[in-house]
Amino acid sequence: VTIKDFHNMQFYGVETFYEFVDNLKFLNKFSKKINKKIIVKPHPQEFDSIIYLQDQFKNLIFTNEKNSRLFKKIILTISFSSTIIEDSLYSKVPVILFDRWKRYQHCHAEKDPSKKNSAIYYIDEESNFQKCINTILDSDQIDFSNFIFSQDSKNNLDKTLRTFLN
C-alpha cells in the first residue's frame, strides 16, 4: 500500500487516505466472506499505524515484514500503485491492479478477469475481483516475460521504450 502524509502526496497514481481506508473496508468484508486472511503491508511511513489498523480491521493481517519473506507466503499481490507491483512481478507473483475509482492504471495489464495466465490484471469493478482471483488460482503457466528483463540495463531500457512506443 502506498499511503503517504499530505505533504508527500502526489494526486496522480497514489491512493488518497480515503481511498486507502475504503479499500481496507472492502478487503475486510471480502476476507470475511471468503474466510481467508488478507495480508496488508502499509507504506513504511505508516508502520506506526499497524496496531491501530489491526484493531479496526479484524479480518486483515497487517505487517511490516520484508517483501522477500512475504513473496514466499502469498499467492498474489493487490495494489493500486506501488513499487511492490514490480517487486511482485520480479518475484513471479501475479498482480491485481485494483482501481475502484477508475482513475489510474499503473502499467499495461490484462483487463479481462477471466483470461488465464496473465502476470498482471487491471480490475476496476468489485464484481470482477473474485473472478480475477479465481482466474489467477486456476492459471498454470503465468507469463511474466513482458515484465521481467534479464539483460543489461541498456537492453532493458530499449525493450521497455519499444513496448511503449509501439
C-alpha positions in Angstrom: 0.0 0.0 0.0 1.3 3.5 -0.9 -0.4 5.8 1.6 1.6 9.0 2.4 1.4 12.1 4.5 -0.3 15.1 2.9 2.9 17.0 2.2 4.3 13.9 0.3 1.1 13.4 -1.7 1.0 13.5 -5.5 -2.5 13.1 -6.6 -2.0 11.0 -9.7 -1.0 7.4 -9.2 -1.2 7.4 -5.4 -4.1 6.3 -3.2 -5.6 9.1 -1.2 -6.2 8.5 2.5 -10.0 8.0 2.0 -9.4 5.5 -0.9 -6.9 3.6 1.3 -9.5 3.3 4.2 -12.3 2.4 1.8 -10.2 -0.3 0.2 -9.4 -1.7 3.7 -13.2 -1.7 4.4 -13.8 -3.6 1.2 -10.9 -6.1 1.8 -12.0 -6.6 5.4 -15.5 -7.6 4.3 -14.2 -9.7 1.4 -11.8 -11.5 3.7 -14.6 -12.4 6.0 -16.8 -13.5 3.1 -14.2 -15.9 1.7 -12.9 -16.9 5.1 -9.3 -16.2 4.2 -6.9 -13.7 5.7 -5.5 -10.9 3.6 -2.1 -9.6 4.4 -1.7 -5.8 4.2 1.6 -4.1 4.2 1.3 -0.4 4.6 3.8 2.0 3.2 6.9 2.1 5.6 6.0 5.6 6.6 2.7 4.2 8.1 4.2 1.2 10.0 3.4 3.0 13.3 -0.3 2.7 12.4 -0.3 -1.1 12.2 -1.6 -1.7 15.7 -4.4 0.8 15.1 -5.3 -0.6 11.7 -5.3 -4.2 13.1 -7.7 -3.1 15.8 -10.1 -1.6 13.2 -9.9 -4.3 10.5 -10.1 -7.6 12.3 -10.2 -9.8 9.2 -7.0 -8.4 7.8 -3.4 -9.1 8.8 -1.1 -6.0 8.9 2.6 -6.5 8.6 5.9 -4.7 8.1 7.6 -7.9 7.1 10.3 -7.9 4.4 9.0 -8.3 0.9 11.3 -11.3 0.2 9.7 -13.2 3.1 6.1 -12.1 2.1 6.6 -13.3 -1.5 7.2 -16.8 -0.2 3.8 -16.8 1.6 1.4 -15.1 -0.8 -0.4 -16.2 -3.9 -0.9 -12.7 -5.5 -0.4 -9.0 -4.8 -3.2 -6.5 -4.8 -2.2 -2.9 -5.3 -3.4 0.4 -6.6 0.1 1.8 -7.4 3.3 0.9 -5.7 6.8 -0.4 -6.4 5.5 -3.6 -4.8 4.0 -4.3 -8.2 7.4 -4.5 -9.9 8.8 -6.4 -6.9 6.0 -8.9 -7.1 6.4 -9.4 -10.9 10.2 -10.0 -10.5 9.4 -12.5 -7.7 6.9 -14.2 -10.1 3.9 -13.3 -8.0 0.9 -12.2 -10.1 -0.6 -8.8 -9.5 -4.1 -7.3 -9.5 -4.2 -3.5 -10.0 -7.3 -2.7 -8.0 -8.7 0.7 -9.0 -12.3 1.0 -7.7 -12.3 4.7 -8.7 -11.3 4.1 -12.3 -8.7 6.9 -12.2 -5.3 5.3 -12.6 -3.7 2.3 -14.3 -0.1 1.8 -13.0 1.1 -0.1 -16.1 -0.2 -2.2 -19.0 -2.4 -5.0 -17.7 -5.0 -7.6 -18.7 -8.5 -6.2 -18.3 -10.4 -9.4 -18.9 -10.6 -11.0 -15.4 -11.3 -14.5 -16.9 -8.2 -14.6 -19.2 -5.8 -17.1 -17.6 -2.0 -16.9 -17.3 -1.6 -13.1 -17.2 1.0 -11.7 -14.8 -0.9 -8.5 -14.1 -4.6 -7.6 -14.2 -6.4 -4.3 -14.0 -9.7 -4.6 -12.1 -12.0 -1.5 -11.7 -15.2 -3.3 -10.7 -15.7 -5.0 -7.4 -17.8 -7.7 -9.1 -14.7 -8.8 -11.1 -12.4 -9.0 -8.1 -13.3 -12.6 -7.0 -13.4 -13.7 -10.7 -9.9 -12.4 -11.2 -8.6 -14.1 -8.1 -10.1 -17.4 -9.2 -8.6 -17.0 -12.7 -5.1 -16.5 -11.1 -5.6 -19.5 -8.9 -6.7 -21.6 -12.0 -3.7 -20.4 -14.1 -0.9 -22.8 -14.5 1.5 -21.0 -16.9 1.6 -17.4 -15.9 3.7 -15.4 -18.4 6.0 -12.9 -16.7 8.2 -12.4 -19.7 6.8 -8.9 -20.6 7.6 -7.6 -17.2 10.9 -9.2 -16.3 14.1 -8.1 -18.1 17.1 -10.2 -17.6 19.6 -8.5 -19.9 21.8 -5.5 -19.1 20.2 -2.2 -18.3 20.7 -0.6 -21.8 18.9 -3.5 -23.4 16.2 -3.4 -20.7 15.6 0.3 -21.3 15.5 -0.2 -25.1 13.0 -3.1 -24.7 10.8 -1.0 -22.3 10.8 2.0 -24.6 9.9 -0.1 -27.7 7.0 -1.5 -25.7 5.6 1.9 -25.0 6.3 3.4 -28.5 4.5 0.5 -30.3 
